[in-house]
Amino acid sequence: MKPSYYFSDLEITPVEKQTTRYDSKKEKHIDLKRPKITRGQTIKVNHCSDLFDLVEEIKYHSKEIDYQGHLEIKINVEEMF
């Protein structure tokens, strides 16, 4: 019998990383020495019954990030028989 996997305690955090800023006096973008990292509000999902639900949650919340951002995902995987 093949086990099925159950995803619980899913936490998704949008993270934006800014590496440049625009200087209006010089009228150009300037690289930052250290990138500015901004973490958004952590979204908690109780459970996802299968991999399809997990992918749909990630797709839905990926709309909240900028082009230089990414998602941090913490997840617990349980094996059920």
C-alpha angles and dihedrals in degrees: 000000000000117000121236121219125232121197116211139170094026114185120187121189122182112220125193123197120200114195100167139035131200117244108206093195094056092031095224142093117266123204114238119232090224121023115245109236119197121187119205129212114301113243116210122205116188099213147340116208097208144002093270092059090048092052092047091053091050092048092049095051095041088074088072096064130088124236090264094044136088141189126255111210128192117187142167117217119204126189117223127189 
